[in-house]
Amino acid sequence: MNKSHSAVRRTSARQDSFRDQAYSSSPAGNPAWHKQSPRKKTSGRSNRTKRKSRLPWVLLLVILAVVGYRSGWFGQLFQPERINPPPPITGLHPVVAAKQKELVSLTGQQGIRVVITDGFRSSEEQDALYNQGRSEAGAVVTYAKGGQSYHNYGLAIDFALKKPDGNIIWDLDYDGNQNGRSDWLEVVGIAKKLGFTWGGDWTDFPDYPHLQMDFGYSIKQLKRGLRPKGYATPQP
Ligand SMILES: [Zn+2]
């Protein structure tokens, strides 16, 4: 290939591309048009100017966001149900307390003695329990810190079984009433009929003694101050 030949080819290629630009009905459909657009060539400087002129607005937005966040505006915007501050919880939710009584009574009728080992836990008690097996001695018994457990909102109970000799056991296979079924799972079955959710069904960290009623409230919502209806109002 000689010099003049390649020059001709280059020219014709340029002409082709020029024609493409000229007749392209949709500039967006042709990337070459974009690359050679004169607007883009000078855009480096004008963009910087634009960015500079936008800066005060961005700053204003940031200031508004910080002020809004700190003053609680956003809290009012996104958490309309929030009771601020929610009344303190000092015991089991009345519905949970009633269902717990029913559970003990119904399982008793099956010859199973259920012991409620835990109910309402304050956030401080929950923190102490969380520290067990971590900063304190003992085995890890919970993955929830204060405020992260349904116990802290009076919505959960823990149970165990009591043998005739008075020993309290956490044996999922024990069949004290000798009906060929695990007493533990019998308790769970009755509890579920009463509306409890069983911690043993949790796949990540099964919690076999744990029964709770969340009334559709997540821990996140409870932490934010949302509360299911029906808590006993604390006496002054
Ligand atoms: Zn529990």
py3Dmol code that shows the C-alpha trace and the ligand (Angstrom):
import py3Dmol

protein = """\
ATOM      1  CA  MET A   1       0.000   0.000   0.000  1.00  0.00           C
ATOM      2  CA  ASN A   2       1.461   3.401  -0.990  1.00  0.00           C
ATOM      3  CA  LYS A   3       1.189   6.765   0.720  1.00  0.00           C
ATOM      4  CA  SER A   4      -1.342   8.454  -1.621  1.00  0.00           C
ATOM      5  CA  HIS A   5      -3.639   5.444  -1.463  1.00  0.00           C
ATOM      6  CA  SER A   6      -3.888   5.457   2.268  1.00  0.00           C
ATOM      7  CA  ALA A   7      -4.405   9.256   2.248  1.00  0.00           C
ATOM      8  CA  VAL A   8      -7.376   8.849  -0.058  1.00  0.00           C
ATOM      9  CA  ARG A   9      -8.834   6.148   2.099  1.00  0.00           C
ATOM     10  CA  ARG A  10      -8.483   8.237   5.208  1.00  0.00           C
ATOM     11  CA  THR A  11     -10.191  11.181   3.494  1.00  0.00           C
ATOM     12  CA  SER A  12     -13.068   9.064   2.320  1.00  0.00           C
ATOM     13  CA  ALA A  13     -13.437   7.610   5.782  1.00  0.00           C
ATOM     14  CA  ARG A  14     -13.611  11.121   7.222  1.00  0.00           C
ATOM     15  CA  GLN A  15     -16.174  12.111   4.622  1.00  0.00           C
ATOM     16  CA  ASP A  16     -18.252   9.086   5.458  1.00  0.00           C
ATOM     17  CA  SER A  17     -18.201   9.918   9.089  1.00  0.00           C
ATOM     18  CA  PHE A  18     -19.058  13.532   8.280  1.00  0.00           C
ATOM     19  CA  ARG A  19     -22.011  12.393   6.227  1.00  0.00           C
ATOM     20  CA  ASP A  20     -23.099  10.207   9.077  1.00  0.00           C
ATOM     21  CA  GLN A  21     -23.018  13.175  11.390  1.00  0.00           C
ATOM     22  CA  ALA A  22     -24.797  15.421   8.996  1.00  0.00           C
ATOM     23  CA  TYR A  23     -27.637  13.068   8.214  1.00  0.00           C
ATOM     24  CA  SER A  24     -28.022  11.378  11.510  1.00  0.00           C
ATOM     25  CA  SER A  25     -31.564  12.124  12.600  1.00  0.00           C
ATOM     26  CA  SER A  26     -30.870  11.183  16.182  1.00  0.00           C
ATOM     27  CA  PRO A  27     -27.535  12.437  17.564  1.00  0.00           C
ATOM     28  CA  ALA A  28     -27.897  10.151  20.545  1.00  0.00           C
ATOM     29  CA  GLY A  29     -27.940   7.152  18.247  1.00  0.00           C
ATOM     30  CA  ASN A  30     -24.494   7.961  16.905  1.00  0.00           C
ATOM     31  CA  PRO A  31     -21.641   7.867  19.395  1.00  0.00           C
ATOM     32  CA  ALA A  32     -19.242   9.457  16.878  1.00  0.00           C
ATOM     33  CA  TRP A  33     -21.403  12.548  16.763  1.00  0.00           C
ATOM     34  CA  HIS A  34     -21.104  12.845  20.496  1.00  0.00           C
ATOM     35  CA  LYS A  35     -17.350  12.410  20.508  1.00  0.00           C
ATOM     36  CA  GLN A  36     -16.855  15.219  18.026  1.00  0.00           C
ATOM     37  CA  SER A  37     -19.545  17.495  19.356  1.00  0.00           C
ATOM     38  CA  PRO A  38     -18.130  21.011  19.766  1.00  0.00           C
ATOM     39  CA  ARG A  39     -20.185  21.415  22.930  1.00  0.00           C
ATOM     40  CA  LYS A  40     -18.231  18.622  24.585  1.00  0.00           C
ATOM     41  CA  LYS A  41     -14.889  20.103  23.567  1.00  0.00           C
ATOM     42  CA  THR A  42     -15.375  23.211  25.679  1.00  0.00           C
ATOM     43  CA  SER A  43     -17.333  21.419  28.372  1.00  0.00           C
ATOM     44  CA  GLY A  44     -14.355  21.005  30.736  1.00  0.00           C
ATOM     45  CA  ARG A  45     -14.372  24.637  31.748  1.00  0.00           C
ATOM     46  CA  SER A  46     -18.137  25.231  31.694  1.00  0.00           C
ATOM     47  CA  ASN A  47     -18.722  22.128  33.837  1.00  0.00           C
ATOM     48  CA  ARG A  48     -16.346  23.424  36.450  1.00  0.00           C
ATOM     49  CA  THR A  49     -18.187  26.744  36.461  1.00  0.00           C
ATOM     50  CA  LYS A  50     -21.495  24.910  36.777  1.00  0.00           C
ATOM     51  CA  ARG A  51     -20.156  22.865  39.638  1.00  0.00           C
ATOM     52  CA  LYS A  52     -19.016  26.028  41.378  1.00  0.00           C
ATOM     53  CA  SER A  53     -22.411  27.664  41.007  1.00  0.00           C
ATOM     54  CA  ARG A  54     -24.092  24.533  42.387  1.00  0.00           C
ATOM     55  CA  LEU A  55     -21.886  24.467  45.466  1.00  0.00           C
ATOM     56  CA  PRO A  56     -23.907  26.920  47.621  1.00  0.00           C
ATOM     57  CA  TRP A  57     -27.064  24.938  46.918  1.00  0.00           C
ATOM     58  CA  VAL A  58     -25.420  21.671  47.877  1.00  0.00           C
ATOM     59  CA  LEU A  59     -24.107  23.289  51.057  1.00  0.00           C
ATOM     60  CA  LEU A  60     -27.585  24.635  51.840  1.00  0.00           C
ATOM     61  CA  LEU A  61     -29.085  21.163  51.394  1.00  0.00           C
ATOM     62  CA  VAL A  62     -26.439  19.628  53.669  1.00  0.00           C
ATOM     63  CA  ILE A  63     -27.084  22.264  56.347  1.00  0.00           C
ATOM     64  CA  LEU A  64     -30.872  21.720  56.068  1.00  0.00           C
ATOM     65  CA  ALA A  65     -30.353  17.957  56.330  1.00  0.00           C
ATOM     66  CA  VAL A  66     -28.194  18.280  59.451  1.00  0.00           C
ATOM     67  CA  VAL A  67     -30.549  20.794  61.111  1.00  0.00           C
ATOM     68  CA  GLY A  68     -33.557  18.672  60.159  1.00  0.00           C
ATOM     69  CA  TYR A  69     -31.987  15.544  61.524  1.00  0.00           C
ATOM     70  CA  ARG A  70     -30.893  17.141  64.807  1.00  0.00           C
ATOM     71  CA  SER A  71     -34.187  18.907  65.445  1.00  0.00           C
ATOM     72  CA  GLY A  72     -36.214  15.769  64.836  1.00  0.00           C
ATOM     73  CA  TRP A  73     -38.100  17.078  61.779  1.00  0.00           C
ATOM     74  CA  PHE A  74     -37.327  13.899  59.907  1.00  0.00           C
ATOM     75  CA  GLY A  75     -38.438  11.854  62.877  1.00  0.00           C
ATOM     76  CA  GLN A  76     -41.841  13.536  62.625  1.00  0.00           C
ATOM     77  CA  LEU A  77     -41.888  13.073  58.875  1.00  0.00           C
ATOM     78  CA  PHE A  78     -41.133   9.378  58.789  1.00  0.00           C
ATOM     79  CA  GLN A  79     -42.435   8.183  62.154  1.00  0.00           C
ATOM     80  CA  PRO A  80     -45.910   9.645  62.449  1.00  0.00           C
ATOM     81  CA  GLU A  81     -47.041   7.004  64.958  1.00  0.00           C
ATOM     82  CA  ARG A  82     -44.201   7.685  67.317  1.00  0.00           C
ATOM     83  CA  ILE A  83     -45.155   8.370  70.900  1.00  0.00           C
ATOM     84  CA  ASN A  84     -42.456  10.575  72.301  1.00  0.00           C
ATOM     85  CA  PRO A  85     -41.350   9.415  74.803  1.00  0.00           C
ATOM     86  CA  PRO A  86     -43.231   6.128  74.934  1.00  0.00           C
ATOM     87  CA  PRO A  87     -44.420   5.164  78.412  1.00  0.00           C
ATOM     88  CA  PRO A  88     -41.929   2.877  80.133  1.00  0.00           C
ATOM     89  CA  ILE A  89     -42.610  -0.853  79.978  1.00  0.00           C
ATOM     90  CA  THR A  90     -42.284  -2.545  83.321  1.00  0.00           C
ATOM     91  CA  GLY A  91     -43.820  -5.937  82.743  1.00  0.00           C
ATOM     92  CA  LEU A  92     -45.398  -8.324  80.290  1.00  0.00           C
ATOM     93  CA  HIS A  93     -47.947  -7.026  77.815  1.00  0.00           C
ATOM     94  CA  PRO A  94     -51.364  -7.964  79.298  1.00  0.00           C
ATOM     95  CA  VAL A  95     -52.213 -10.210  76.329  1.00  0.00           C
ATOM     96  CA  VAL A  96     -48.889 -12.060  76.632  1.00  0.00           C
ATOM     97  CA  ALA A  97     -49.402 -12.407  80.392  1.00  0.00           C
ATOM     98  CA  ALA A  98     -52.893 -13.858  79.866  1.00  0.00           C
ATOM     99  CA  LYS A  99     -51.678 -16.278  77.177  1.00  0.00           C
ATOM    100  CA  GLN A 100     -48.817 -17.379  79.399  1.00  0.00           C
ATOM    101  CA  LYS A 101     -51.310 -18.290  82.134  1.00  0.00           C
ATOM    102  CA  GLU A 102     -53.387 -20.180  79.601  1.00  0.00           C
ATOM    103  CA  LEU A 103     -50.302 -22.021  78.386  1.00  0.00           C
ATOM    104  CA  VAL A 104     -49.402 -23.195  81.881  1.00  0.00           C
ATOM    105  CA  SER A 105     -52.987 -24.273  82.502  1.00  0.00           C
ATOM    106  CA  LEU A 106     -53.511 -26.068  79.156  1.00  0.00           C
ATOM    107  CA  THR A 107     -50.188 -27.914  79.316  1.00  0.00           C
ATOM    108  CA  GLY A 108     -50.958 -28.835  82.933  1.00  0.00           C
ATOM    109  CA  GLN A 109     -54.091 -30.569  81.655  1.00  0.00           C
ATOM    110  CA  GLN A 110     -51.765 -32.694  79.484  1.00  0.00           C
ATOM    111  CA  GLY A 111     -49.696 -33.675  82.487  1.00  0.00           C
ATOM    112  CA  ILE A 112     -46.852 -31.316  81.623  1.00  0.00           C
ATOM    113  CA  ARG A 113     -45.497 -28.905  84.189  1.00  0.00           C
ATOM    114  CA  VAL A 114     -44.254 -25.785  82.477  1.00  0.00           C
ATOM    115  CA  VAL A 115     -42.047 -23.321  84.313  1.00  0.00           C
ATOM    116  CA  ILE A 116     -41.797 -19.777  83.003  1.00  0.00           C
ATOM    117  CA  THR A 117     -38.131 -18.956  83.546  1.00  0.00           C
ATOM    118  CA  ASP A 118     -38.177 -15.470  82.079  1.00  0.00           C
ATOM    119  CA  GLY A 119     -40.635 -12.833  80.963  1.00  0.00           C
ATOM    120  CA  PHE A 120     -40.091  -9.102  80.906  1.00  0.00           C
ATOM    121  CA  ARG A 121     -36.471  -8.038  81.022  1.00  0.00           C
ATOM    122  CA  SER A 122     -35.304  -4.461  81.407  1.00  0.00           C
ATOM    123  CA  SER A 123     -32.682  -3.198  78.970  1.00  0.00           C
ATOM    124  CA  GLU A 124     -30.124  -3.284  81.810  1.00  0.00           C
ATOM    125  CA  GLU A 125     -30.953  -6.910  82.587  1.00  0.00           C
ATOM    126  CA  GLN A 126     -30.702  -7.704  78.880  1.00  0.00           C
ATOM    127  CA  ASP A 127     -27.262  -6.051  78.687  1.00  0.00           C
ATOM    128  CA  ALA A 128     -26.106  -8.082  81.695  1.00  0.00           C
ATOM    129  CA  LEU A 129     -27.365 -11.242  80.004  1.00  0.00           C
ATOM    130  CA  TYR A 130     -25.645 -10.261  76.755  1.00  0.00           C
ATOM    131  CA  ASN A 131     -22.350  -9.801  78.596  1.00  0.00           C
ATOM    132  CA  GLN A 132     -22.600 -13.350  79.943  1.00  0.00           C
ATOM    133  CA  GLY A 133     -20.182 -15.469  77.922  1.00  0.00           C
ATOM    134  CA  ARG A 134     -18.634 -12.325  76.435  1.00  0.00           C
ATOM    135  CA  SER A 135     -17.120  -9.819  78.869  1.00  0.00           C
ATOM    136  CA  GLU A 136     -18.422 -11.910  81.795  1.00  0.00           C
ATOM    137  CA  ALA A 137     -18.008 -15.595  82.632  1.00  0.00           C
ATOM    138  CA  GLY A 138     -20.475 -18.245  81.526  1.00  0.00           C
ATOM    139  CA  ALA A 139     -22.045 -19.475  78.329  1.00  0.00           C
ATOM    140  CA  VAL A 140     -23.526 -17.207  75.666  1.00  0.00           C
ATOM    141  CA  VAL A 141     -27.284 -17.238  76.201  1.00  0.00           C
ATOM    142  CA  THR A 142     -28.452 -14.408  73.975  1.00  0.00           C
ATOM    143  CA  TYR A 143     -27.540 -12.564  70.814  1.00  0.00           C
ATOM    144  CA  ALA A 144     -29.616  -9.541  71.763  1.00  0.00           C
ATOM    145  CA  LYS A 145     -28.349  -6.447  73.583  1.00  0.00           C
ATOM    146  CA  GLY A 146     -30.622  -4.206  75.617  1.00  0.00           C
ATOM    147  CA  GLY A 147     -33.567  -3.040  73.504  1.00  0.00           C
ATOM    148  CA  GLN A 148     -32.998  -5.710  70.864  1.00  0.00           C
ATOM    149  CA  SER A 149     -35.058  -8.476  72.460  1.00  0.00           C
ATOM    150  CA  TYR A 150     -38.827  -8.857  72.582  1.00  0.00           C
ATOM    151  CA  HIS A 151     -38.336  -9.572  76.289  1.00  0.00           C
ATOM    152  CA  ASN A 152     -37.432  -5.887  76.713  1.00  0.00           C
ATOM    153  CA  TYR A 153     -40.909  -4.936  75.509  1.00  0.00           C
ATOM    154  CA  GLY A 154     -42.763  -7.520  77.587  1.00  0.00           C
ATOM    155  CA  LEU A 155     -43.605  -9.501  74.465  1.00  0.00           C
ATOM    156  CA  ALA A 156     -41.657 -12.713  75.116  1.00  0.00           C
ATOM    157  CA  ILE A 157     -41.391 -15.482  77.668  1.00  0.00           C
ATOM    158  CA  ASP A 158     -38.998 -18.403  78.128  1.00  0.00           C
ATOM    159  CA  PHE A 159     -40.105 -21.741  79.448  1.00  0.00           C
ATOM    160  CA  ALA A 160     -38.648 -24.957  80.781  1.00  0.00           C
ATOM    161  CA  LEU A 161     -40.093 -28.220  82.052  1.00  0.00           C
ATOM    162  CA  LYS A 162     -40.362 -29.314  85.679  1.00  0.00           C
ATOM    163  CA  LYS A 163     -39.909 -32.962  86.497  1.00  0.00           C
ATOM    164  CA  PRO A 164     -41.856 -34.598  89.369  1.00  0.00           C
ATOM    165  CA  ASP A 165     -38.650 -34.531  91.454  1.00  0.00           C
ATOM    166  CA  GLY A 166     -38.623 -30.746  91.123  1.00  0.00           C
ATOM    167  CA  ASN A 167     -35.722 -30.567  88.680  1.00  0.00           C
ATOM    168  CA  ILE A 168     -36.070 -28.003  85.932  1.00  0.00           C
ATOM    169  CA  ILE A 169     -34.974 -29.351  82.571  1.00  0.00           C
ATOM    170  CA  TRP A 170     -34.381 -28.112  79.043  1.00  0.00           C
ATOM    171  CA  ASP A 171     -34.735 -31.510  77.400  1.00  0.00           C
ATOM    172  CA  LEU A 172     -36.465 -31.506  74.041  1.00  0.00           C
ATOM    173  CA  ASP A 173     -36.892 -35.302  74.100  1.00  0.00           C
ATOM    174  CA  TYR A 174     -38.308 -35.678  77.611  1.00  0.00           C
ATOM    175  CA  ASP A 175     -41.685 -37.438  77.618  1.00  0.00           C
ATOM    176  CA  GLY A 176     -42.889 -37.035  81.194  1.00  0.00           C
ATOM    177  CA  ASN A 177     -46.564 -37.659  80.456  1.00  0.00           C
ATOM    178  CA  GLN A 178     -45.545 -40.781  78.501  1.00  0.00           C
ATOM    179  CA  ASN A 179     -47.813 -40.254  75.538  1.00  0.00           C
ATOM    180  CA  GLY A 180     -45.041 -41.008  73.096  1.00  0.00           C
ATOM    181  CA  ARG A 181     -44.529 -37.346  72.230  1.00  0.00           C
ATOM    182  CA  SER A 182     -41.914 -34.851  73.355  1.00  0.00           C
ATOM    183  CA  ASP A 183     -43.351 -32.737  76.179  1.00  0.00           C
ATOM    184  CA  TRP A 184     -41.360 -29.792  74.902  1.00  0.00           C
ATOM    185  CA  LEU A 185     -42.919 -29.956  71.447  1.00  0.00           C
ATOM    186  CA  GLU A 186     -46.358 -30.457  72.978  1.00  0.00           C
ATOM    187  CA  VAL A 187     -45.884 -27.183  74.857  1.00  0.00           C
ATOM    188  CA  VAL A 188     -44.741 -25.504  71.651  1.00  0.00           C
ATOM    189  CA  GLY A 189     -47.802 -26.812  69.794  1.00  0.00           C
ATOM    190  CA  ILE A 190     -50.171 -25.418  72.405  1.00  0.00           C
ATOM    191  CA  ALA A 191     -48.256 -22.139  72.543  1.00  0.00           C
ATOM    192  CA  LYS A 192     -48.532 -21.703  68.788  1.00  0.00           C
ATOM    193  CA  LYS A 193     -52.290 -22.275  68.958  1.00  0.00           C
ATOM    194  CA  LEU A 194     -52.407 -19.487  71.546  1.00  0.00           C
ATOM    195  CA  GLY A 195     -50.664 -17.162  69.113  1.00  0.00           C
ATOM    196  CA  PHE A 196     -47.032 -17.421  70.175  1.00  0.00           C
ATOM    197  CA  THR A 197     -44.110 -17.590  67.764  1.00  0.00           C
ATOM    198  CA  TRP A 198     -41.501 -20.164  68.776  1.00  0.00           C
ATOM    199  CA  GLY A 199     -37.795 -19.303  68.866  1.00  0.00           C
ATOM    200  CA  GLY A 200     -37.014 -22.914  67.946  1.00  0.00           C
ATOM    201  CA  ASP A 201     -38.241 -22.167  64.430  1.00  0.00           C
ATOM    202  CA  TRP A 202     -35.536 -19.586  63.858  1.00  0.00           C
ATOM    203  CA  THR A 203     -33.035 -20.981  61.415  1.00  0.00           C
ATOM    204  CA  ASP A 204     -30.150 -18.621  62.205  1.00  0.00           C
ATOM    205  CA  PHE A 205     -30.039 -18.958  66.009  1.00  0.00           C
ATOM    206  CA  PRO A 206     -32.769 -21.311  67.255  1.00  0.00           C
ATOM    207  CA  ASP A 207     -33.928 -20.340  70.761  1.00  0.00           C
ATOM    208  CA  TYR A 208     -35.879 -23.373  72.016  1.00  0.00           C
ATOM    209  CA  PRO A 209     -37.261 -22.002  75.312  1.00  0.00           C
ATOM    210  CA  HIS A 210     -38.391 -18.747  73.694  1.00  0.00           C
ATOM    211  CA  LEU A 211     -42.002 -17.820  72.889  1.00  0.00           C
ATOM    212  CA  GLN A 212     -43.045 -14.373  71.714  1.00  0.00           C
ATOM    213  CA  MET A 213     -45.916 -12.306  70.389  1.00  0.00           C
ATOM    214  CA  ASP A 214     -44.749  -9.410  68.247  1.00  0.00           C
ATOM    215  CA  PHE A 215     -48.207  -8.111  67.218  1.00  0.00           C
ATOM    216  CA  GLY A 216     -46.623  -7.297  63.857  1.00  0.00           C
ATOM    217  CA  TYR A 217     -43.984  -4.986  65.335  1.00  0.00           C
ATOM    218  CA  SER A 218     -40.330  -5.365  64.437  1.00  0.00           C
ATOM    219  CA  ILE A 219     -37.589  -4.682  66.972  1.00  0.00           C
ATOM    220  CA  LYS A 220     -36.637  -1.687  64.820  1.00  0.00           C
ATOM    221  CA  GLN A 221     -40.122  -0.208  65.222  1.00  0.00           C
ATOM    222  CA  LEU A 222     -40.218  -0.934  68.949  1.00  0.00           C
ATOM    223  CA  LYS A 223     -36.823   0.708  69.375  1.00  0.00           C
ATOM    224  CA  ARG A 224     -38.189   3.768  67.591  1.00  0.00           C
ATOM    225  CA  GLY A 225     -40.933   4.017  70.186  1.00  0.00           C
ATOM    226  CA  LEU A 226     -43.798   2.391  68.297  1.00  0.00           C
ATOM    227  CA  ARG A 227     -45.911   0.190  70.562  1.00  0.00           C
ATOM    228  CA  PRO A 228     -48.688  -2.332  70.087  1.00  0.00           C
ATOM    229  CA  LYS A 229     -51.860  -1.222  71.810  1.00  0.00           C
ATOM    230  CA  GLY A 230     -52.956  -2.561  75.161  1.00  0.00           C
ATOM    231  CA  TYR A 231     -50.010  -2.000  77.492  1.00  0.00           C
ATOM    232  CA  ALA A 232     -51.096  -1.344  81.022  1.00  0.00           C
ATOM    233  CA  THR A 233     -50.569   2.330  81.766  1.00  0.00           C
ATOM    234  CA  PRO A 234     -48.090   2.628  84.622  1.00  0.00           C
ATOM    235  CA  GLN A 235     -49.649   3.936  87.829  1.00  0.00           C
ATOM    236  CA  PRO A 236     -48.249   7.271  88.976  1.00  0.00           C
TER     237      PRO A 236
END
"""
ligand_1 = """\
1
ZN
Zn -36.472 -15.675 75.252
"""
view = py3Dmol.view(width=600, height=400)
view.addModel(protein, "pdb")
view.setStyle({"model": 0}, {"cartoon": {"style": "trace"}})
view.addModel(ligand_1, "xyz")
view.setStyle({"model": 1}, {"stick": {}})
view.zoomTo()
view.show()
